[in-house]
Amino acid sequence: MGKDKLRRFSELHTFPNVIEADYEDVRELDHAVKGNWNTNRFLNNHPVVLELGCGKGEYTIKLAEVYPEKNFIGIDIKGNRMWVGAKKAIEDKLNNAHFLRTRIEFIDSFFAKDEVDEIWITFPDPQMQSNRKRKRLTAPIFLNRYKEFLKPGGIVQLKTDSEFLYHYTNYIISENKLTKLIDTADLYNSQYQDLTHGVKTHYEQLFLAKGQAIHYLQFTLDNCENIVEYIDGK
Ligand SMILES: C[S@@+](CC[C@H](N)C(=O)[O-])C[C@H]1O[C@@H](n2cnc3c(N)ncnc32)[C@H](O)[C@@H]1O
């Protein structure tokens, strides 16, 4: 590991706006922050918004600037990338931007029922091979976990360059009769681009430079008790 990466990792441990937890920390008991984000971390009762697979946390940072009356949590396993967002939040005194370094597979150990108002999923790995479908962040195994803590009516927003993941997620939405609020295959040639606050994440900029269209979906998880896999799905 490079010196710079090592420095970032050790700095990250000291950041007051970062929680780091691995499987061992939540294997038997939920994390102490579960149900306590607002009382113990943000010290207010504002709505909580998550960015899953946040990388450097561009949405977490930008939205925290635009919406000081909401609390934002960027979640990712990669500490080196997260350091960029967490450092910026500290430097810019964005007290409403926090970060959680963990695997999203364990997410239900960190949030209690109705604790979250909104979820952003920004340019997740599409995991196209069928033997990796359970790794897709919009697969039923994940959506059912999000349901456990997302408030009724809470929205999920997916931004992706991947035509595959966009179609897959659309199939999951229709198979389960979830309520779709917005669907565009070409965000920047649509009426919806303002909804994404002009934020272009690190990966998004790379995809746009290659001329790829950006797909955007907004939906809720309300109408379904148990979200199931798309039957003919690959
Ligand atoms: C393609 S990058 C996108 C990063 C950022 N959202 C962007 O648009 O620039 C996908 C990110 O998701 C994270 N990720 C993927 N699967 C994850 C998982 N199961 N748990 C935690 N992080 C995950 C990766 O570490 C990576 O930073």
Ligand as a Chemical Component Dictionary entry (heavy atoms), coordinates in Angstrom:
data_LIG
# 
_chem_comp.id                   LIG 
_chem_comp.type                 NON-POLYMER 
_chem_comp.pdbx_formal_charge   0 
_chem_comp.three_letter_code    LIG 
# 
loop_
_chem_comp_atom.comp_id 
_chem_comp_atom.atom_id 
_chem_comp_atom.alt_atom_id 
_chem_comp_atom.type_symbol 
_chem_comp_atom.charge 
_chem_comp_atom.model_Cartn_x 
_chem_comp_atom.model_Cartn_y 
_chem_comp_atom.model_Cartn_z 
_chem_comp_atom.pdbx_ordinal 
LIG C1  C1  C 0  -18.115 2.883  -9.370 1  
LIG S1  S1  S 1  -17.786 3.494  -7.788 2  
LIG C2  C2  C 0  -18.803 4.948  -7.683 3  
LIG C3  C3  C 0  -18.328 5.921  -6.642 4  
LIG C4  C4  C 0  -19.089 7.261  -6.597 5  
LIG N1  N1  N 0  -20.475 7.092  -6.218 6  
LIG C5  C5  C 0  -19.000 7.955  -7.918 7  
LIG O1  O1  O 0  -20.019 8.033  -8.626 8  
LIG O2  O2  O -1 -17.911 8.441  -8.262 9  
LIG C6  C6  C 0  -18.703 2.350  -6.778 10 
LIG C7  C7  C 0  -18.423 2.530  -5.296 11 
LIG O3  O3  O 0  -19.268 1.660  -4.564 12 
LIG C8  C8  C 0  -18.539 1.048  -3.519 13 
LIG N2  N2  N 0  -19.193 -0.232 -3.220 14 
LIG C9  C9  C 0  -19.591 -1.157 -4.116 15 
LIG N3  N3  N 0  -20.178 -2.189 -3.487 16 
LIG C10 C10 C 0  -20.119 -1.912 -2.151 17 
LIG C11 C11 C 0  -20.563 -2.592 -0.999 18 
LIG N4  N4  N 0  -21.169 -3.770 -1.074 19 
LIG N5  N5  N 0  -20.345 -2.021 0.202  20 
LIG C12 C12 C 0  -19.726 -0.818 0.298  21 
LIG N6  N6  N 0  -19.291 -0.122 -0.777 22 
LIG C13 C13 C 0  -19.490 -0.658 -1.983 23 
LIG C14 C14 C 0  -17.130 0.898  -4.071 24 
LIG O4  O4  O 0  -16.174 0.823  -3.029 25 
LIG C15 C15 C 0  -16.990 2.171  -4.920 26 
LIG O5  O5  O 0  -16.424 3.254  -4.191 27 
# 
loop_
_chem_comp_bond.comp_id 
_chem_comp_bond.atom_id_1 
_chem_comp_bond.atom_id_2 
_chem_comp_bond.value_order 
_chem_comp_bond.pdbx_ordinal 
LIG C1  S1  SING 1  
LIG S1  C2  SING 2  
LIG S1  C6  SING 3  
LIG C2  C3  SING 4  
LIG C3  C4  SING 5  
LIG C4  N1  SING 6  
LIG C4  C5  SING 7  
LIG C5  O1  DOUB 8  
LIG C5  O2  SING 9  
LIG C6  C7  SING 10 
LIG C7  O3  SING 11 
LIG C7  C15 SING 12 
LIG O3  C8  SING 13 
LIG C8  N2  SING 14 
LIG C8  C14 SING 15 
LIG N2  C9  SING 16 
LIG N2  C13 SING 17 
LIG C9  N3  DOUB 18 
LIG N3  C10 SING 19 
LIG C10 C11 SING 20 
LIG C10 C13 DOUB 21 
LIG C11 N4  SING 22 
LIG C11 N5  DOUB 23 
LIG N5  C12 SING 24 
LIG C12 N6  DOUB 25 
LIG N6  C13 SING 26 
LIG C14 O4  SING 27 
LIG C14 C15 SING 28 
LIG C15 O5  SING 29 
# 
